[in-house]
């Protein structure tokens, strides 16, 4: 259980950094302004990426 939680947290952080650079946002991705900085929380992107990884593992 802890391994999956760490994996999801790492994926959210990576997707957040990538989405900032690529300006790629899906409906369901949140932008939180804190003290003049914008933090991106890619909830929908994480779900899509998880489904994609799940589908790839089922095919292999």
Z-matrix of the N, CA and C atoms (Angstrom, degrees):
N
C 1 1.454
C 2 1.529 1 111.15
N 3 1.329 2 115.71 1 -41.80
C 4 1.462 3 119.87 2 -179.02
C 5 1.523 4 110.41 3 -67.07
N 6 1.335 5 116.44 4 -36.47
C 7 1.463 6 120.02 5 179.45
C 8 1.533 7 110.96 6 -62.16
N 9 1.328 8 117.84 7 -40.90
C 10 1.464 9 121.34 8 178.56
C 11 1.519 10 111.26 9 -67.88
N 12 1.319 11 117.04 10 -38.96
C 13 1.457 12 120.67 11 178.85
C 14 1.524 13 110.91 12 -63.43
N 15 1.314 14 117.14 13 -43.67
C 16 1.464 15 121.41 14 177.91
C 17 1.527 16 110.18 15 -64.17
N 18 1.323 17 116.54 16 -40.28
C 19 1.460 18 120.74 17 179.07
C 20 1.526 19 111.13 18 -62.72
N 21 1.311 20 117.23 19 -44.36
C 22 1.473 21 120.66 20 179.62
C 23 1.516 22 110.81 21 -65.11
N 24 1.319 23 118.05 22 -41.59
C 25 1.468 24 120.87 23 178.93
C 26 1.520 25 110.56 24 -63.29
N 27 1.320 26 117.48 25 -43.44
C 28 1.469 27 120.91 26 178.84
C 29 1.527 28 110.27 27 -63.90
N 30 1.331 29 117.67 28 -41.89
C 31 1.469 30 120.54 29 178.13
C 32 1.523 31 111.83 30 -63.51
N 33 1.320 32 117.60 31 -40.43
C 34 1.466 33 120.48 32 178.30
C 35 1.522 34 110.33 33 -63.37
N 36 1.314 35 117.23 34 -42.16
C 37 1.469 36 120.46 35 179.06
C 38 1.523 37 110.43 36 -65.03
N 39 1.336 38 117.64 37 -45.78
C 40 1.461 39 120.60 38 179.25
C 41 1.522 40 112.17 39 -63.41
N 42 1.321 41 116.98 40 -44.00
C 43 1.459 42 119.64 41 178.42
C 44 1.518 43 111.75 42 -65.04
N 45 1.310 44 116.72 43 -34.91
C 46 1.456 45 120.31 44 177.09
C 47 1.524 46 110.75 45 -62.91
N 48 1.327 47 116.70 46 -44.90
C 49 1.465 48 120.21 47 179.35
C 50 1.527 49 111.45 48 -66.80
N 51 1.329 50 116.50 49 -41.67
C 52 1.469 51 120.33 50 179.91
C 53 1.522 52 110.95 51 -66.71
N 54 1.333 53 117.79 52 -41.54
C 55 1.455 54 119.92 53 -177.59
C 56 1.521 55 111.62 54 -68.05
N 57 1.330 56 117.37 55 -28.90
C 58 1.454 57 119.97 56 175.69
C 59 1.525 58 110.50 57 -65.64
N 60 1.310 59 116.50 58 -40.50
C 61 1.471 60 121.07 59 -177.53
C 62 1.526 61 112.18 60 -74.49
N 63 1.332 62 116.85 61 -41.00
C 64 1.460 63 120.80 62 -174.72
C 65 1.519 64 113.48 63 -91.58
N 66 1.328 65 117.05 64 -9.46
C 67 1.466 66 121.95 65 -176.26
C 68 1.531 67 110.78 66 57.94
N 69 1.320 68 115.41 67 35.14
C 70 1.460 69 122.18 68 -179.80
C 71 1.521 70 108.52 69 -98.63
N 72 1.333 71 116.38 70 115.35
C 73 1.448 72 120.39 71 179.09
C 74 1.517 73 109.71 72 -134.30
N 75 1.306 74 114.67 73 139.03
C 76 1.455 75 121.07 74 176.36
C 77 1.524 76 107.92 75 -106.79
N 78 1.339 77 116.40 76 159.17
C 79 1.468 78 117.23 77 172.18
C 80 1.530 79 108.37 78 -61.51
N 81 1.297 80 117.61 79 129.76
C 82 1.456 81 121.34 80 -176.83
C 83 1.517 82 112.71 81 107.82
N 84 1.327 83 117.59 82 -8.56
C 85 1.459 84 121.71 83 173.36
C 86 1.529 85 107.46 84 -87.76
N 87 1.302 86 116.36 85 131.80
C 88 1.454 87 120.66 86 -174.91
C 89 1.512 88 111.19 87 -101.70
N 90 1.335 89 115.31 88 146.61
C 91 1.461 90 122.72 89 173.96
C 92 1.523 91 106.12 90 -118.51
N 93 1.330 92 116.79 91 122.49
C 94 1.455 93 121.67 92 -176.86
C 95 1.522 94 108.66 93 -117.83
N 96 1.349 95 117.30 94 113.35
C 97 1.469 96 118.91 95 176.08
C 98 1.530 97 110.33 96 -83.08
N 99 1.339 98 116.14 97 127.25
C 100 1.464 99 121.68 98 177.82
C 101 1.519 100 108.17 99 -134.01
N 102 1.325 101 116.05 100 114.39
C 103 1.467 102 122.94 101 177.10
C 104 1.526 103 112.96 102 50.61
N 105 1.310 104 116.68 103 46.16
C 106 1.453 105 120.83 104 176.35
C 107 1.513 106 115.43 105 85.30
N 108 1.316 107 118.13 106 -4.11
C 109 1.470 108 121.58 107 177.94
C 110 1.515 109 108.64 108 -109.64
N 111 1.312 110 115.26 109 150.09
C 112 1.460 111 120.63 110 179.05
C 113 1.523 112 108.98 111 -106.32
N 114 1.322 113 116.71 112 125.15
C 115 1.461 114 121.92 113 176.84
C 116 1.520 115 108.13 114 -111.05
N 117 1.324 116 116.52 115 132.22
C 118 1.447 117 122.72 116 -177.53
C 119 1.524 118 109.36 117 -104.16
N 120 1.328 119 116.07 118 129.49
C 121 1.460 120 121.56 119 178.16
C 122 1.528 121 107.10 120 -117.98
N 123 1.324 122 117.77 121 99.90
C 124 1.462 123 121.84 122 -172.91
C 125 1.540 124 113.04 123 -85.82
N 126 1.321 125 116.43 124 75.04
C 127 1.467 126 120.33 125 -179.09
C 128 1.533 127 110.47 126 -67.09
N 129 1.325 128 117.62 127 -52.36
C 130 1.471 129 121.00 128 -177.83
C 131 1.526 130 111.41 129 -64.79
N 132 1.310 131 117.37 130 -38.86
C 133 1.465 132 120.18 131 179.01
C 134 1.523 133 110.98 132 -64.68
N 135 1.334 134 116.89 133 -36.41
C 136 1.461 135 120.76 134 177.88
C 137 1.521 136 111.07 135 -65.01
N 138 1.330 137 116.28 136 -41.07
C 139 1.469 138 120.28 137 178.93
C 140 1.527 139 110.39 138 -64.84
N 141 1.319 140 117.16 139 -44.47
C 142 1.469 141 121.02 140 179.49
C 143 1.531 142 110.36 141 -63.22
N 144 1.317 143 116.87 142 -43.70
C 145 1.461 144 120.18 143 178.61
C 146 1.524 145 111.24 144 -63.97
N 147 1.320 146 117.76 145 -39.58
C 148 1.460 147 121.35 146 177.93
C 149 1.525 148 111.32 147 -63.79
N 150 1.316 149 117.15 148 -42.25
C 151 1.467 150 120.58 149 177.57
C 152 1.523 151 111.20 150 -64.82
N 153 1.317 152 116.76 151 -38.57
C 154 1.457 153 120.97 152 178.27
C 155 1.527 154 111.09 153 -64.59
N 156 1.320 155 117.16 154 -45.03
C 157 1.464 156 120.84 155 178.39
C 158 1.517 157 110.31 156 -65.01
N 159 1.322 158 117.81 157 -40.16
C 160 1.457 159 121.99 158 178.36
C 161 1.546 160 110.44 159 -61.44
N 162 1.335 161 116.20 160 -44.41
C 163 1.465 162 120.22 161 -179.76
C 164 1.531 163 111.02 162 -64.81
N 165 1.317 164 117.25 163 -39.60
C 166 1.466 165 120.57 164 178.89
C 167 1.518 166 110.14 165 -64.80
N 168 1.343 167 117.33 166 -41.86
C 169 1.459 168 118.89 167 -179.52
C 170 1.514 169 112.05 168 -68.74
N 171 1.319 170 118.58 169 -29.65
C 172 1.452 171 121.43 170 176.64
C 173 1.528 172 111.85 171 -71.09
N 174 1.329 173 116.57 172 -30.70
C 175 1.466 174 120.59 173 179.28
C 176 1.522 175 112.02 174 -77.14
N 177 1.318 176 116.59 175 -27.13
C 178 1.470 177 120.57 176 -177.03
C 179 1.484 178 111.54 177 -82.20
